[in-house]
Each structure stands twice: as structure tokens, then as C-alpha cells.
Amino acid sequence: MGKSGSLNLAKRKLWNWISLMMVLLSLLFQPAYCQQCRIQRCNSEYVASTSPSGGLQDEGGAPPDVDFCTALRAYSLCTRRTSRGCHGDLTYHAALLSIRELFSQHNCSSDGPTSPAKAPSTSRPAAAQLCDYESRALAQGPAGRHKKYAHCGLFGDPHLRTFRDEFQTCKVEGAWPLIDNRFLSVQVTNVPVVQGSSATATSKITVIFKAYEGCTEQKVYQATTEDLPSAFQDGTRGSGRGGGSEAGSLWISEQSGGPGGRQVRLQARHIGTSIIVRRVGRYLTFAIRMPEDALEPAEESGGLQLCLRGCPRNELIQEHTLHHQGPPSVPQGRPGLPPPHQPAYSVERATTKCRETLQVEDVYFQSCVFDLLTTGDPEFSMAAFGALEDLKALPPSRLKQTLPWTPSNVPDNRDTKDSGAQNSAQATTHTILLLTLLAALLLV
């Protein structure tokens, strides 16, 4: 009996330690799990913003309330941001169905502000804040002060720098969509450069700024190789509060030509977006900087956006990969220029030409050399220079302030993945330490 009682006591001790371990492990992993789906937070914020105490009333049959539509758009945005971890959550899917029904029921537009206007007693008029992305971001507190921006550029043969900081060289002859989201659409048309070569360059750019409730009506800007206008197609140079001046929501300004060619800048303050269109020689270049939280494709979008997803595989020039070091390679199997133009640029001469305008041998320098070798057109060296200048003027948040581009400050697209891996590694380390501590206690 004495041995049996001792054995039972040992078993109870062991079971108690196992129970303690399970409780501690559940507490350890609970925060990581709860962070995956935050749909309850979205629901709570929406209920608070539309409750009578919040100043919003749901009156059936009444015209759409601007504040109610603003709260509904904020609710929709919150659910989209937490969608990655909520695919298996029934509350999340119920919220999606409810949002669609409320948009239709109250006749609310999905485009427009997602934060309410400040009271008239504030230092700035409410309309001015609603139509100023930076002011809306600051009103959100610390999170708004750390908004991130992305850059996309298309230039030369053409070379593409995507919103994800990926560099590609593509054929893409004809009309192609660069961007298509809830706020604007951009389409480019690329044409062959010289006979006998598959090299193409941009000859037409169309930018459509979609209507934004309370700030601007829809505006269309179109540039061609023959005409780089400093006005929208309807003849106006601005839209929204303040008219055509820089006090408005949307305006166009022109800068005189220089080494990088004549340029037109389109500023959309209501969505925090800047666009630069250049005419370099006979062709156009494009650059844009816009908030990362505005990049989500429009619901009616076909899914193909060069700036967001890059060029289709069958349009990529596989033989030419933009590296951060080393000379560019000329694509094998890509038709060369006709014999009279073939000796226009050797590798040595193209390299010398590009060094005249580009001081650092980075991806823009390589693009310059590549274009001279495949087209024989010296104007393409200035396209790369202009694209680099646009990068400096419209830098993405990921890019360090040290410019021009050097291998030491190349943005690493693995930052997000590495962060997740580090968090996972830290959790594993904590688990190992905890198990070690418990094992030591069991041995005492």
C-alpha cells in the first residue's frame, strides 16, 4: 500500500506538471492566434461609428447619409485589411455579405473618404481635410503618420519597376493596363522602335482619375508622342476645391525640358498620389507614387496590372535580367537591327554613352546600355536618366534616402517574410526555454 500510495502521488504530480505546461503553452500561443483575424474589431468600430451616440442615424428611405457612407467604407476597408487571416471565419464572411447589402440599401458609393470630417470649429475646413490624404492620415493618429508609399515606373524599351520594387524588361506591344484600382486607371500603348527589332517603347499614356465623392469629378489625361498637354481632356487644369490651383484636390503642373526631357506632373491630393509623364525624344516615360493601402485592384478589374503584378511571362524578355552588379546581357534570339544600323553601338560605346548621364552602374545604367544595344537610339539613354530622376522625386517608402541606387540600399522584398520568420523563431525560442524550465522543475 505504501508503494501504491507513493506511485499515485508521483502520478498526480506528473499530471499537475503536464496540466501546467498545457496552460502555459496555450497562453503563449494565444496572442499569435488572435492576431490572425480581427473582424470583431472591425465590427466594433463600425457599430460605434454608426450608433446614435456617434451622431449617425439610420433612417430608412432617406437619401444616403454622407457620414454613414463614410463609416461603411471604413468598415469595408477594415475587413479587407484583415482578410488574409479570416478566410475560415464565419463572422468575417457574414460581415462581407452585410457590407454588400448595406452599400446597395443605402446607395453608397465604394469610392470616397473613409474617415469623417472634423467639426467646422477646427482650424481647417472639413472639405479641405476630406480632400487631403495627408490630413486624413494624420487624423488617424500614430498609425496614420506611418503610411507607406509605393513607386512604379515604365521607361525605355520598356523597362518596368513594379510597386513591389521588381525590375523587368518586357515586350508588351500594343495597349496594356498599368494600374486599375478604385481611384484611378492608367493604360499605356507601346509601339515598335525600329524595323527588324522587337524593341518597343511607349507612345501613348492615358490616366483616368475616378470620381471621388465631395472632392473631384472624373478627369481624363492623355499624352502622346505628338502632344504632351498640360491640361485634362476637357481643357481644365484642376478639379475640386480651389479650381486649377494647387489648393484643389487634383491639378496639373508643367516643368520645362532638361536632360530628362519635358515633363508634366499630375497631383491628386485627395488620394495622396503623384504622377510624372515625360517625353524623351520620340517616346514617353511614366512614374507614379501612391499609398500602398490604395493599390488594391478594383472589383471590375480584369486582374492584369503591370505595376502591381508585373508583365505576363510570355511578354518577359527572359534573356535580359536586371542585376544590381555586372554588365547587362543582350537577349539571344531577339532580332537585331538592320545591317546599316547594326554597328551604331558596341558594348564599349554604349557603356561610355550611358556613363555620361548615369554616374552609378545600377539597374538604370544597365537599362540604358541594353536599350542602346537593341535600338541604336541615343535618346534612350536619357529615358533611363529621367526614370532615375523620377525615382528621386517620387521615392517609395522602402527606398533609403541615399540615392542614386546602389547595391547597399537595394530594397529587400523579403522584409515581410523575414519579419514573420523572426516572429516564428522568437515564439519557438520562448517555447524551448519554457520547456527547459519545466523539465528542470520536474527533475527537482
Secondary structure as GFF3:
##gff-version 3
##sequence-region A 1 444
A	DSSP	alpha_helix	2	34	.	.	.	ID=ss1
A	DSSP	alpha_helix	39	50	.	.	.	ID=ss2
A	DSSP	three_ten_helix	52	54	.	.	.	ID=ss3
A	DSSP	alpha_helix	66	81	.	.	.	ID=ss4
A	DSSP	three_ten_helix	83	85	.	.	.	ID=ss5
A	DSSP	alpha_helix	90	105	.	.	.	ID=ss6
A	DSSP	alpha_helix	126	130	.	.	.	ID=ss7
A	DSSP	alpha_helix	133	139	.	.	.	ID=ss8
A	DSSP	three_ten_helix	141	146	.	.	.	ID=ss9
A	DSSP	beta_strand	149	155	.	.	.	ID=ss10
A	DSSP	beta_strand	159	161	.	.	.	ID=ss11
A	DSSP	beta_strand	167	169	.	.	.	ID=ss12
A	DSSP	beta_strand	174	180	.	.	.	ID=ss13
A	DSSP	beta_strand	184	192	.	.	.	ID=ss14
A	DSSP	beta_strand	200	209	.	.	.	ID=ss15
A	DSSP	beta_strand	219	224	.	.	.	ID=ss16
A	DSSP	beta_strand	238	239	.	.	.	ID=ss17
A	DSSP	beta_strand	250	255	.	.	.	ID=ss18
A	DSSP	beta_strand	262	268	.	.	.	ID=ss19
A	DSSP	three_ten_helix	269	271	.	.	.	ID=ss20
A	DSSP	beta_strand	273	280	.	.	.	ID=ss21
A	DSSP	beta_strand	283	291	.	.	.	ID=ss22
A	DSSP	three_ten_helix	292	294	.	.	.	ID=ss23
A	DSSP	alpha_helix	306	309	.	.	.	ID=ss24
A	DSSP	three_ten_helix	313	315	.	.	.	ID=ss25
A	DSSP	three_ten_helix	339	344	.	.	.	ID=ss26
A	DSSP	alpha_helix	347	355	.	.	.	ID=ss27
A	DSSP	alpha_helix	363	375	.	.	.	ID=ss28
A	DSSP	alpha_helix	379	393	.	.	.	ID=ss29
A	DSSP	three_ten_helix	407	409	.	.	.	ID=ss30
A	DSSP	alpha_helix	415	443	.	.	.	ID=ss31
###
